[in-house]
Amino acid sequence: MDRQLALILALTFVIHLVDTLAYSVRIAGVRIRRLAIALSLFNILVLFARTAGTVQAPLLARRVEVALRNPHAGLLTDLRYVLLAGSLATITGALLIPTFQNAFTKAVRAFNVHRSIPRLLLLSFSKTGLLHLRDSIKAPQTQGVLDLPRASRLPARLLVINAAAVSAWTVAVLASLYAGYLVPEYRVTASSLAAVVSGGATVLLFVFSDPYLSALTDDVLEGKVSEGFFRRSVIWLVGSRLAGTVLAQALLVPAAMLIARLARGL
């Protein structure tokens, strides 16, 4: 594995890790009744993830250019490694949810006192902040997994839609890049079609998954459902996200071939 691929995998890991930890932000916000502040603070991490995405894109495009000059470069294998990094990041994020929830809860409370992002960052890297981080470390509870069947009110179709949307969003750019490798004379067109696939995935997430989770969050704040049910629902959604990243492996080549055909036909 060369350094460039290692960097791509690291950036991919960061992007998927932040997206997975986003679920725990709602848990933290609900627990201390500061949901708006929690979501606002998490946007800082989202900004880092989006920056990682802007760095990742040209590096991936560079590997396509190299593969076009050297057919033995193993582009498809590299892209599968990228998808694997996304799955591993999702698993890591799921395991870190209890720790991140505790640490983020303390961060929200600190911000509620100081009302300053720079001050909060300084406190986070101070000796006291590092001690709070150490105290926040918590392993996932087995009982939470055993209680998953009790979250029966979570619609199965929502989990399926969420997995499908995540798989489409995960594979969109990679499939378009591989399509550009398959039809190099239309690789710019193929690359542009990534926005169509990821846009469709985004629509699914914002029309079905995100509104339901937002409504469920409000139900917890209003006392209509328990925090335990909400946490179990989040576990189910993280599981469907993991399923989506795994499904992306199977979709990579068919999606690339479809995008290549569309690029030729436009």
N, C-alpha and C positions, 0 to 999 in steps of 0.2 A: 504494500500500500504506500503510495507516494504522499508527500506532504499536502499537496493540493486536495487530494481525495480526503485525507484526514481532516482538513479544515472544513470541507463541505459537510462531512459527517457530523463534525462538532457543531456547525451552524444549524444543521437540520435538527440535531438533538435539542438545542436551545429553543428553537421555534416550537417544536412539539411539546417540550416540557412546559413551557409557559402556557400554551393552549390547554394543556391538561390541568395545570394548577389553577386555571381560571375558575374551575368548578368549586374549588375550596374557598375562593374569595367570597362567594355567596354564603357559604356556611359560616365563615368568620363574621361577615356583615350581619347575618341574622342573629348570631349568638350575642353580639354586643349592641344590636339595634343601631348600627351605623353603616347601613348598606351603601348609601351614596358615597360616603368617604372611602369605604373599602374599594369600591369599583374605580373611583378616581385615582387612588394610590396605585392600584394594580395596572392602570394605564401606563405607568412609567415602565413596568416590566414589559408590557405589550410593545412599547416603543422600542425597547432593546431587541425584542423578537423581530419586529418589522425591519429594523436596521440590519439584523442578521440575514433576513431574507433578501434585502437589496444587495448584500455582499455575495450571497450564495448564488444568485441568478447568473451573473457574468462568469463565475467560476464553472458552473454547469455548462454554460454555452461554450466556454473554452474547451471543455472536454469533448464536446460534439465536434468542434473544429479539428481537434487533434485526431479523433476517431475517423473523420472523413479522409485524412491524409494517411492514417495508419489503421487499416481494418482490423488489425489484431490487438487494438488497444483495449478491447473488452468493455465497450460502453454499456451494454445491457447489464453486465455483472455489476458495474459501478452504480448504475441506477437502482438495482435491486438492493445494494448495500445502503443506499440513501433511504429507501423505503424501510429497510430493517432498522436503521437508526431511528426513524420515526416511531416504529413500534416499541423499541427499547425505551425511548424517551417517554412514551405513554405509560409503560409499565412502571418506570422510575417515578414519574409524576404521581401515579396512583399510590405508590408506596410512601411518597413524601407528603401526601395530603394532610395527615394528622400533624406532622411537624410544621409544615407550611402554614396550616390553619392557626396553630398556636402562636407562631412567630408573627404572622400577619395580624392577628388579633392585638398583640402587644404594640405593633407598629401603628395600627389605627388609633389605639388609645393614646399613644405618644403624640401622634399628629393632632389629635383632638385637643391636646394641652398646648402644644407649641405653635400649631398652625403654620408650619414652615417646612417645605420639602428639604431645602439645604440643611436646616437644623436636624431634621429627622435622619438624613443621610449621615451626618456627622455622628449623631448618637448611635446609629446602627453599627458603625465601625469603631466605636469607642470600646473601652474595656467592659463597661457596663452592658453595652449592646451585645457584645460577643457572649457575655455570661447569660444574657436573656436568651440568645440563640441556642446556647448549649442546653439551657433548661427547657427549651421548647421541643427538643428532640423526643419524638414519641413513635413507637412502632405501631403499625396498623393492628387493630384488634381482630382476632379470629371470630369473635362473636358477631361483629358487624357483617362478616361474610355469611355466617350461618343464618343471620336474620334476613337475608336478601329476599327469600320467598314472601316475606310479610309485606314487601313493597308491591303488592299485587295491583294496586290502582294505577300504576304507571303503564300507559298503553303500550302494547307490544309494537304497534305500528310506529310509534314515536321512536323506539329504539332502532327499528329497521331503517326508518328515514334518516335518523341521525348517523347510523353506520354508513348508509349509502352516500350521504352528503360528505362525510369525512373522507371516504374512499375517493370520491370524485375530486374533492379539493386537494387531497394528498397527491393524486396521480396526475393532475392536470398539467402542470409544468413539465414534469418528467416525461409524460407521454408525448407532449408536443415537441420536446427536444429530440426524443427518439424518432418521432415521425419525420423531423427534419433530417435526421441521419438516413432514414429509409428513402426519402425523396429529397436529396440535397438541393435540387433545382428549385424546390418550393419551400425551403426550410424557413424562410422569413414568414411566409404565409402560415405554415404549420405552427410556428412559435406564437403567432398572433392568435391562433385559435385556442390557446391555453386559457385566455381570458373568458372565452365562451363557456368552457367546461367549468372553470372555477367560479364563474358568475352564476351558473346554474346551481352549483353546490351551495353557494352563499345564499341564494334565494331559498333553497330548502331549509337551511339552518335558520334563517331569519323569519320564515313563514311558519315553520312547524316547531322546531326544537327550542329556539330561544324564547318565543312567547310563552310556551308551556312552562319552561323553567322559571321565567319571570313571574308568571301567575302563581306557580307553586311557592316561590319565594314570598310573595305577598300573602299567600295563605298561611305561611308559617308566622309571619310578622303579626297577622291578625288572630293567630291562635286557632285557625281552622284545622290545621294538621300539625303533627308533632315534629320537633327537630329531628327525632330519630328516623321518622319516615322520610324526611327531606334528605338526610345523610344517606340512607339506603338508596334513594332515588338517584342521588349523585353518583353512587357506586355503579348503578346500572348504566348510567349515561357514560361514565368513563369506560365501562366494559364495552359498550357499543362503539365508542370511539376507537378502542383497541381493535375491535373486529373490523372497523373500517380501514385502519392502516394495514391490517393483514390482507383484507380483500383487495387492497390496492395492488398487491403483488400479482394477483391473478388478472387484474384489469390492465396492467401496464402495457403488454404487447397488443392485446385486442384494441385498446384505446388508441395506441400509437398508429396502428394500421387504419383505424377509422379516421383519425385526424389526417393521415397521409392521403387517404382517398378523397376526403373533403378538400384538402389543399389542392389536389389535382383538378377537382371538379369546379372550383370557384372561378 
